[in-house]
Amino acid sequence: MHLADLIAGVNRKIEQALEGPLKAHGVSLEQYRVFKALAARSGIPMGDLAAQVFVDSPTLTKIIDKM
């Protein structure tokens, strides 16, 4: 098994563990990532925020519009 496969598997497990509790509060995993990034660095430009949460700018706009 390759390292990338192991990392992807761990990432899936973490996402699965987070999704239930977040959903109970009406927050998606993507919104959580945005909240977490903004808590770490308030006032971050949208382009930098998109890169930090691993989405493109139009997708980030949609996530934020839902917030």
Secondary structure, DSSP 8 states (H G I E B T S, - for coil): --HHHHHHHHHHHHHHHHHHHHHHTT--HHHHHHHHHHHHSTT--HHHHHHHTT--HHHHHHHHHH-
